[in-house]
Amino acid sequence: MLNLGAMVKKINPQTVLIYDSHELFHSWPINISSLNLMLFIKSYLVRKIQIFKEKKHGKAIDYLITVNESLANNLSNYFNLLNSPIVIRNIPENDFIPENDFILRKKFNIPIDKKILVFIGAHIYLHTLNIKQVLDEVGNKDDLVFIIICANDINKKIVEEYILNKSITNIYFHDIVRHEEITKYLSGCDVGIVPTWNKKYLSYWYALDNKLFNYIIAEIPILSTKQPEYIKVVEEYKIGVCINPDIKGSYYTGWKELSKNREFFKNNFAKVKQKLNWTNESKSLENFYDKLLVRKKEDFNEKVDFPQIAMLLDNCFTMDSRVYREAIALVNAGYHLTIYAIKRKDLPILENINGIIIKRIFEPEFLNYKNNILLIDAVNNVCKERFDILHCHDQLMLYIGAIVKKKRPEVKLIYDSHELFHSWPINYGNYATAWIKFKTDLVRKLEVRREKTSAQQIDRLITVSKSLGDDLKKYFQMKTTPVIVRNMAEYEDVKKDKSNLRQELGIGSEVKIVLNFSLYIYWKSRNIEAAIQQFANRKGVALVFICGEGGNKKEIMQWVKDAGFNNIYFRNAIQPNEIVEIINDADYGLLSTWNKKFMSYWLGLENKLFHYVMAELPILASAQPEHREIIEKYKIGVCVNADHPNAYYNGFLDLEKNHDEYKSNVVKAKKILNWENEQEKLLDLYKELKQEIYQHAGF
């Protein structure tokens, strides 16, 4: 039924799907009575498929109900549930017993001096329920009769055959009884047994059998094993004895102890039945549905005010500053937002970071262009989620978003393009063969074509600079004007004397530091070779690169070493929250990019510019359009024509001449060029979309 429910939810994502799991199906034994090998293999394969389907469709579960805390904890982890499971135990209605009814004693003509040990269940299994050990230990005992109430099926016949072979004479069988007659049949018995002791199958080990509560309502003391959930009831309420079947003879020893203290245990039932009955237990179910209805009403009211947002991301969301800034701005504005990201083994599937829900549902392999199966799976996973606005970061996620939009036309699709993908360089490794380059070029052409086709579904476009926005509007033939949300840093006061970058790199206070801060550095794309050569071995200045271990860092470091450049330094990447504090120890920030071949670079506006501003560093930049727009407008640095000889070094000398003026200007500029101001453009866009959504919905 979960499979069916998940299919319904896929068709109607607004459906709240509740899975009422009575056991751990993924750890449930196959009880096959036949010795037919082929039947066993078929049953085994079918079970594997069923378990796979349950786990797959479990992704659609909104709420889970199960029968005890142990199962709840296991299932919560197994299905990676966002909401805690609800525990509703299988407790019968409280049944008043005017006097004991001796139906079974009369039927089997059991003498009054013999006590009755009873087992009740839909089925009886010789091994999985540990009945074999029970029969071995209580069989042919003079002081008791063991009555088994169960269905008349092949499993019962196996038990009967075992009893016959062992010549056990004090065992009786009774067919299953109607639900409303269970208490009447059990009340004339002396002890009820819960024999299960099965550590192999967690569904049994964590079980809390219905029969235990049937015994309670019938007011007969209980002989159970020391499985976790049995102990919580039997020992806590002092209504029986829990034994360890690993100790030989423990079932009969427990029987003897119960017989000796039967009246003590029996006297506790009146109080226990006042607590453990369906009237009380059903309140948990009623409360759950009451809260669910309230929550649905609140969701509706919230929906009237704030649409729900799904952000798609092609990384695992650990250091993506732009995505975090946008997401937290929207969450703080009242929107319910979920980021769907790539899975990583060391990261949780579900996470909440400052109110941002992260669901890592995409397999890493789906980033491979050829992996259409995982792409389709990703689309299906997104389609079943609840959202009104689908915000896609970069071209692969746009492709998924475009397919989702076709399936759900009412959704608003935003493309957040961080660059010009159709004019973005491929940074090959040093050892890339001609064949690898050919394949890479081919895949890039296919991806560029895919992006342009997917863009036909876009409702709004966000990008990082006006120049990119103008290019993309023309390239995608968009009717709406792109929204420019620049990658500005959050406002942050500089903490003086906190950084030890100079000390760490061994650079004296008399030496000026020109700093380049990047995620990675590459050959022949951002013109860093020219900057290195112009600053190399110059007195009184050091060029420092802070970057990660990817890209061409190792090759560039080796080139610097082989060339004998002694004032070029490299430091490992830093965490986003450390950037301003660490780079503030430099004197100037460098933007060396001078790349007219690739428009994504030429028209780009790099994040590092705003980090330099927030760290109060005057900027040395190449004279690209977006660099000049900010640096010259706010007079916070020097822009140079990198085609001229020694342009970067001469620009540094110009900075030195007017250092105090540039420093004063950048301190003023950071009060304007910060995320707190820039985010208003994003929020204004979402206000427009909200209005469009609710006008269409008739709100």
N, C-alpha and C positions, 0 to 999 in steps of 0.2 A: 504493500500500500504506500510505502514511502516512495517507491519508484513512480507510482501513479501520481502521487501528490507533487513530486518534483516536476513532472511533466506539465501538470496544471499550472504550477507556479511559473514555469518557463513561458507559457502562453500568456499568463496574467501575473506579471511581476509584483503587483500590489497585494497579492494573496499572502496572508500570514500562514506559513507552513509549520505545523506542530507535529513532531514525531513522538509517538507514545511507544517507547521501546520497553518490552517486558523482560528482555535479557540482553546479554552481550552476544549478538548474532555472530560476530567475527571470532568468538571463542566458544562456540557451541558444538558439542560432539555430534557426530553422525552415528545414530543408533541403528545399525543395520543388523537384522537378525539372520539374514541369509548368508551363506558362505560362498555365494556366487561372486567370483572375482570381478567379472565384467560389471555386475551390478554395483559393486563397491567403487570401481573406477569411475563409472558414470555418475554415481552419487557424489563422489569426491569432486569431480570436475564441475558439476552443477553448483555445488556449495561454493567453490572458489569464485565462480561467475556471480553468484548471488551476493557474496561478500564484497566483490569489486563494485557491483552496482549500488549496494547500500552505501559504501564509502563515497562513491562518485556522487550519488544523489544527496548524500548527507551535506554537501556544500550548500544545498538550497534550504536547509533547516533554519527556521527563525528561533523556535523554542523546542526544547526537548523535555518530555516527561518520562520518568522511569520509576522503578519500584524501591530503590534504596540509595543511600549516600555513596556506597562503594561503586555501584554501577554508574551513578551520576558522575563521579570523578573520572572514571575510566572513559566513559562516553564523551565527556566534555573535551578531554585531551585527544581522543581518537578522531572526533569530528572537527576539532579546532573551533569549538562553539564560541561565539561572541557573548551570548547570554548564558547565565548559570542555569543548569537543568533544574526542573521542579520535581521534587520527590513526592509521589503519591503511592503509599503502600497498599497492597492488596488485602485490606482488612474488611471482613464481612460486617454486616449490620449487627448491632447488639441483639442477642436473642435471649429472652428470659426463659429460664429453665425451672418450672414449678417443681419437678422432681426428675430424677434420672430415669431414662427410658432404657430398658435392658433388651432392646430388639435383637442385637447380635448375640448376646448371651443365651437368649431363648432360642434363637434360630439354630445355633450350633450345640445346644444342650451343654453348655459349659458349667461345671459345678461352681458353687459359690466360693469354694476355697481356692479356686484358681483365678489369678488376676489376668486381665486382658491388656496386652500391648497392641496398639492399633497403628496402622499406616494407611493414609488416604492419599490418593493421587490419580491423575488422569491415566498415567501409565506406570508400569513397574519395570525397572531395568536392573538386571542382575549385577552388572559391573559399575556403570557410571554413577548409580545412586548408592553404591556400596552395600547393596542388599545381600550379596554373597557373604560378606563378613558378618552381617547381622544374623543371617540364618545359621552360620557356623557357631555363633556364640550364644544364641538364645534357643536354638533348635533342641527339642527333646528335654528342655528344662521342666522339672515337675511343678514349679510354682507359677508358670505362666502359659498363656495361649497367645499366639501371635496371629492377628487377623489383618489381612491385606485387602483393602478396598481399591479396586482398579478396573480398568477396561479389560474385557476378555479378548485379548489380541495375541499376536505371536510372541510378544515380549513376556506376557504372562505365562505362556506355555513353556518358554525357556526356563523361567523360574520354577514352574511346577516340575519340570523334568529334573532340575537340579535337586529339588526337595525329595523327589522319588528316589533318585540315585543315592542320596545321603540317608534315606530311610528316616526322614524327619516326620514326626507324627503330630506335633502340636501347632501346625500351621493351617489356617483356614483362609479361603478366598471368598470375597463378596464382590458382586458386580458394582459398577459405579452407581451412586445414588443421586437423585435430583438435588439441585442446589439448595432448595428450601428445606430439605430433609437432612442435610449434613449434620447439623447440631443434634438433632434427635437421635441419629444413629451413633454419634460419637459419645454422647453424654453418659451412656451406660458402660463405657470403657474406663480403664484405670490409668493408663499412661499412653500418650501419643508420641510417636517417634518421628524425628526428622533426621534420617540416617546419612545424608549426603556428606561425603568427605572426598573431594575431588580437586586437587591442586593443579591438575593438568589443564583443566578447562576453567578459565576465570568466570565464565557465565555461571558455572555451578559453585565455584569457590566464593563468589560474591553474592550468591543467591539469598533471597529472603522469601522462602516458600509460602504460598497461600496456606498450606496445611498447618503451619505454625499458628496462624491466627484462627483457623478453624478449631484447633485444640483449645485456644484461649476462650473463644466464645462458648465452647462446650464445657469449659471449666475442668479440663483434665490436665494434670501435670505433664511436663514435656521432657522427653529424653532427646537431646540434640547433640550434634558435634560442636567442636569449638571453632567453627567457621566464623569470620568476623561479624557478619550481620546477625547470626543466631545469638552470639554472646551478648550483643547490645540489647536484645529483648529478654532472653531467658534469664540471664544472670542479673541484669539490671533490675528487673521486676520480681526476681526471686520466685519464679513459677516453674522451676525445673532444674535439671542438671545438664551441664555441657561436658562432654567427654572427648578425649583425644584417641581416635581409632588407631593411631600408630602404636598405641599400647595394646597388646593382645588381651582380649577379654574385657575391653573397656565398656562395650555395650551392655554386657550382663552385669558388670560391676556398677554401672550407672543405674541400671534397673533396680538393683538391690538397694542402692542409696535412696532412690525415689520411693521404693516400697516402704522403707523404714521411716521416711519423713513426708509421706504423702499428704497427711493432714496439714502440715505446716505450709506446704506449697499450695494446697487447695484453698486454704484460707485467704491467700493473697489475690485470688481471681476477682472477687467483687470489686476491689479498687482498680485493678488493672483494666477490667472491662469498661470502667467509666472513662478511661483514657484511650484505650486501643479499640476503637470501634469506627465504623464507616461514617457515622454522624459527625464525629470529630475530624476524621481524616479527609472527608469530602470538603471540609472548609478550606483546605489548602488548594483544592481544585477550583472552588468557587472564587477564592481570593485571587488566584492566578488569572482567571478569566475576567474578573472585575477590573484588575489592574491593566489587563490587555485592552479591554474596552476603553478604559480611561486613557491609556497610552495611544490608542488609535485616534481617539478624539483629540488628544493633544497634538498628535502628528498632523491631523487634518488642520487644526487651528494654526499650527506652526507652518504648514504648507501654504496657508493663505498669506502668511507674512514672508516666508522665505522658501524658495525652491530648494530642492536637494541637488547637490553637485557631486558628480563623479569625475575625478581627475585620473587620467591614464598616463603612466610614466614608464619609460623603457630602462629604468635602473631599479635598484633595490631600495632606494630612498634612505641613504645614510648621510650624504654630504651635498645634496642638491639644494643650494641656498635659494635659488630663484623660486623653485617650486615650494619650498617651505615658507618663504615670505608671502607668496600669493595665498597659499592655503591658510596660514595663520591669520592673515588679514581678513579673509572671508569668514573664517570661524569666529573671529572676534566681532565681526559685524552681525553675527547671528545665524549664518548659514550652516546647514548640516552638510559636511563635506567628507568624502571618503576618497583616499588615494589608492588606486590599484596598481601594484608595482610587481617587480620581478622577485621570485623566490630566491633565498640564499640560506644554506644549511644552518648557519650560525645565527639567523635572525628569525623571530617569531612570525608565524603566518598572519596573526592578528596583533595589532598594536595600537595603542592610543598615545599620541604625543601632543600634549597640550590641547586636547580636544579634537585633534585631527585623527580620524580613524584611518589606519593603514591596513590594507588587505593585500598580502603578497600572494597573488593567485596565479601569476604567469610563470610558466616553466622557462628557465634561462635559454633552453634550446630554441625557443620560438623566435629568437632574434635572428636566427639563420633564415635567409631569404627563402630557401627551398622547403622549409618545414611548414607546409600548408596545413597539415593535420593539427599541429599545435596552435597555429593561427586561428583556425576554425574553432578549436576548443576555447581559445581566449575570447573570441567574439561571443560564443555561447555563454561563457562565464559572465561576461559583462552584461549581456542582454537580460539576464535574469535578475540583475540588481535593480534597486529602486533609485531613480534619479530623474531630474527634469532637464539638467544641463550637463553635457558631456564635454569636459575640458581636456583636450589632448595636447600633450607636450611632445613636439617633434614628429617627424614624418611617419615613422612606423605606427605610432599610436593614432595618428590621423587616419591611416588606412583602416585600422580596427574601428575607429569611431565612425568612419564613413559607412562601413557595412552595418554597424549598429543603427545608424541614422536611417538607412534604407528599411530596416526591419521595424524601427520605431520612429516614424516621421515627425511625431510631435516633439521629440527631443531637440533642444537647441545645441548645436555643435560649434564649439570654439576650437580654433587651431592656434596654439601658442607656439609660434615659430621663433626659435632662438637664433636662427641664422638663415642665410639663403642656401637652402640645401642644393638647389640646382646649380649653384656656383660655389661649391665648397671643395677644397682640395682633398685629395686622397694622400695621406701621409704613409707611404710605404716604408716597411722595415728595410734596413740596409742589405738584408740577404734575400729580399724578394726576387724570385725568378721571373723571367719574361712570362711564363705561363700563369703564375700567381697574379702578376700585374694585369694580364689580359682578362682573367676571370673577375678580378676585383673591379676593373673598369666596366665590364659587362654588367655585373650586379649593380653597380652604381647607376648606370644608365637606366636599368629596369626600375630601380628604386625612385629615381627622379621622375620617370614616367608615371609610376604608381602615385607619387605625391600629387602630381598635377591632376590626375584623374580623380583622386579622392577629394581634392579641393573643391570639386563641384558641389559637394554636400555642405560646405562650410557656411554657417550663419554669421559668425564674427571671427575676425582675425586679430590676434595680439602679436606684436613683435617688439624688438628691443631698441629700435631707432627709427627716426623719420625716413632716413634714406632707404632702409630695408623695407619699411612700410610702403613707400612709393613704388619700389620695385615689385614687391609681392602683389600689390593691388593690380598692377598692370599684367603681371605674369599669370595670375589666377583669374584675371578678368572679373574682379569683384565689384559688386554694386555698392557695398558698404565701405566706409573709410576705416582702414586699420586703426586699432587703438595702440598707442605707443606707451609701453610700460617698461621703463629703463631699469637695468639691473643695479639699482642703487643700494647702498648698504644702510642698515639701520643707524640712526644717530647714536653716536657714542663719544663720550668725553675721553680724551687721551689721558692715560695714566702715566704720568712722568716717572722716569727712573724705574719702570717696571721691567722693561725688556733688557735682555743681555745678549742681543744679537752680535754686537761688536766683540764682546768678551768671548762668546761662543766660537766666532770665526777668527779671533786673534787680530782684529782690525783696530788700530790705534785711534784715539779721539781726534787726532789731527788730520785723519784721512776722511774725505767725503765719500759717502756710500750712495751709489746709484743702484736702485733695486728694481729687479724685474720679478713680479709675482705671478705665477701661472700654475695651472693644474699640471700640464706637461709642457716640455719644450721640444721643438722639431727643427730639422734642417730645412732651409730654403722655403719657409712659408711665412714666418713672422720677422724675417730680416735680422735675427739675433746675431748671425755671423758677422754682419757689418758692424753692429754695436760692439761686439767683443773685440774685433780687430781695431776699432777706433779708440777703445779705452785701454787696450792691452799695454801693460807695463808703463802706463802714464803715472807720474808721481802725484801723490796727494789725492788720488781717487781710486776707489775699488768698485767693481761691478759685481753685484750679488744676485744670484738666481735662487729663488725659493720655488721648488717644483717637486712633483711626484716622481716616482721611479720609472714611469712609462715613457712613451714617446722615444726620442733619440737622446735622452739625457746621458746615458753611458758613453755613447759615441762622441757627443760634444765635449764631455769631460775629458775623454782621452785625447781629443784634438787639442784642447787647451793645454793639457799636460805636455804633449809632444811638441807643441809650438813654444813652450817655455814661457807662457803668459803667467805671471806670478801675482797678479792683482784681480784675478777672476775667481769668484767663490761660488760654491753650490751648497744649498741647505735643503734638507728634506721638507716635504709638504707639511702644512700645519692645519689644525682644525679651524672651522669657520669662526668659532668664538674667540680664537687667539689671533686672528689676522691683524687687526688694528694694533693691538698691544705689541706684537712682535715687529711689524714693519715700521712702526713709529721710530724705531732706533735708526732708520736710514735717514738720508738727507733729501733724496729726490726719488720719485717714482718714474720708471721707464715704460713707455709704450712704443716699442720699436717697429711695430707692424707697418710694412710698406709693400703692399702686394696688390698691384693693379690688375693682375691676371684673374684673380678670383674675387668677384664682387662681394662675396660674403665677408671677406676680410676688409676690402676697400671701403665698404659702406657700413661696416660693423661698429659697435660701440661696446668696448670690452668692460667686463665687470671690474677689472683691476683699477680702472680710472677712478671709480667711486670709492674703492677701498683706499686708494692713495689720498683722495679728498678727506675721507673720514679720519685717516691717520695724520692729516695735516701736512702732507708732503707736496711741495711744488712739483710739477710734472714736466718731464721731458718727453715729447711725443712726436711722432711723424705727422706730417700735415695732411692727414686724411680728413674728409669732410666732417664727420661726426666728432673727431678729436678737436678740430678747430672750433666747431660750433660751441663747445663747452669751455675749452681751455682759454680761448681768446675772448669769449664773451665775459667770463668771470675773472680774466687776467690772473690765472692761477698757474701759469707755466709758459713754456716755449714750445711751439710747433715748428718742425724743421722739414725741409725738402730733402728726403733721404737720398735723392739722386745726386746731390752735391757732395763733393769730397769732405770727409770728416764732419758731416752734418751733425751727428749725435754729439761728438765731443765739443764742437763749437757751440751747440745748443746748451751743453752743460756749463761752458764758460759764461754764456749769457745769463744763465740762471744764477750763477755765483755773483755776478755783478749786481743783480737786483734781488738777492735772496730775501731780504727782510720784507720787501714789498709783496713778493709772491706768497711768502709765508703768511703775512697778514690777510691777504685776499683769500687764501684757501681756508683759513679759520672762519672767515665770514661766509664763504660759499657753502661750507658743510651744513650750515643752518637752513639752506635752501635745497641743496642736492642730497636729500636723504630719503629713505624709504617711507618714513612717516608722511611725507608730502606726496611722494610718487604713487603710493597705494591708492590715493583718491581716484585716480584714473581707472583703476581696476574696479573699484567699488561703484563708480558711476556707470561703468559698462554693465555690471550685474544688476543695478537698479533698472536700467533700460530693459534688460532681458526679463527681469521679474515682471515688469509691467506688461511686456508682450505676452508672456506665458499666461498671466491671469486674465488679460483681456480676451485671449483665445479661449480660455476655460470658462469664461463668463462670470468671473469673480468681480 
